[in-house]
Amino acid sequence: MNSASRHPGPHPPARGHALVIGAGIAGLLCARVLSETFERVTLVERDHLRRDTRPRPGAPQGRHAHALQARGLQAFEELFPGLSQELTLAGAPPVDFCRDTRLQLPHGAPPPRTSGIRVQPVSRPLLEETVRRRVEDLDGVLTVDTRTVTGLIVPPTGLRVTGLRVERRSSRHARSNPAEELHADLVVDASGRGTHLPDWLTRLGLPGVPETVVDARVGYATRAYRTDPESAPAWRALFELPSPPHHPRGAVALRIEGDRLLVTLQGAGGDHPPTDAQGFESFLESLSSGLHGALRPLEPEPSVARYGRTANRRAHYHRLPRWPEGLVVLGDALCAFNPVYAQGMTIAALEAQALGQLLTSWPSESLDGLARQAQRRMARLTLWPWFLATLTDRGWADGRPPAHIRAGLRYLERWQRSVPHSPRLHRDLARVTNSLAGPATVLHPLHLAGILGPLPWVRRSRGTAPARE
């Protein structure tokens, strides 16, 4: 048995069968926690799952830059002990966020300093394949691929989901393999942005699912570069994020496995990076981080991948007056973030852990009431990350933002002005953006006093002693 098959210690009696829609990161994390309380867990995936590290067609961001946030790295390690070391051995080691990365802000970059906040740059295919291998080693876990889920199975009486209707995707098997019905005690939708759950629920007579959308009209273009010890940049990662209203362009550059530097250019407000070589280079030259110079001695790979489905979308399932028993939704199917903020995998891991904790502590053998409580818990868990992601993105909306958004953006702008000059703010910004700290850190009285008062370097320029850190 794999060391991650079960956590040590007592567990409630195993329940019967759980179905998970989607074998991406969110689905794999969910299967991991469900394996502790269910005898069988089946992942239903529409893609053909190759056993290699090529990008999966159903993972549209598979060719773009990925990194596990510090809190996400902790959660992944809790679920899969030794995973970070396994990725390190594959050529994707963790790095100190404040020491080994360059954080380019509109008004400068803080100097490197040791923080102990670890992030792990890694390609999406390597991470997904490594996690999938660990999950498929678990007792009772089965993955069925090339299957499309066409609907929920709901008995005539009662609002309860008891399984899924599934069809094979390959037409050559259509005659010999008709539609299937898979039955389960719990169904989890982890199918991502392309979920069909809202339509399935309306077919059951439920009202339309309320949804909030914040779209900064961000577009990506990604190109990989070959590196060697002599030509590789000194930093392991570089982050230059778009900042409204005057800085629509940014980039993420990560040194990943295979001696590659993965560069994802980002443009907000519709200012998308081109995918032709000359346009890509021109966009690079317009950045303030000096990334273009760092790439000059490197050999680029020929292709450039693009991606533009970046809107923040939050489905408010917890607001529905009724909710089916036996159904849980999480990951991007519940709340999808603009990928520029690298929140998705971290939040998916925390949601999976929350579901696992709820199942482990559920007081009865029956799961009645659990699904609705799970959706309320997921809504609370995503509230602060949603605010973080959408505050900046609302700054790219057409028209004048509401007063509270303008105030938040002004506060963020003054924070960013201060970070290059303040080790304390640099560290706390790293903690907040890596999901290690919540809103109390942002609104700490010391920060409020320093940011809303005269800025420290302004006082220094007038001959006043700087504030102590």
Buried (B, 14 or more C-beta within 10 A) or exposed (E): EBEBBEBEEEEBEEBEBBBBBBBBBBBBBBBBBBBBBBBBBBBBBBBEBEEEBEBBEBBBBBBBBBBBBBBBBBBBBEBBBEBBEBBBEBBBBBBBBBBBBBBBBBBBBBEBEEBEBBBBBBBBBBBBBBBBEBBBEBEBBEBBBBBBBEBBBBEEEEBBBBBBBBBBBEEEEEEEEEEBEBEBBBBBBBBBEEBBBBEBBEEEEBEEBEEEEBBBBBBBBBBBBBBEEEBBBEBBBBBBBBBBEEBBBBBBBBBBBBBBBBBBBBBBBEBBBBBEEEBBBEBBEEBBBBBBEBBEEBEBEEEBBBBBBBBBBBBBBBEBEEBBBBBBBBBBBBBBBBBBBBBBBBBBBBBBBBBBEBBBEBEEEEBEEBBBBBBEBBBEBBEBBBEBBBBBBBBBBEEEBEEEBEEBBEBBBBBBBBBBBBBBBBBBBBBBBBBBBEEEBBEBEEBEEBBEEEBBBEBEEEEEEEBEE
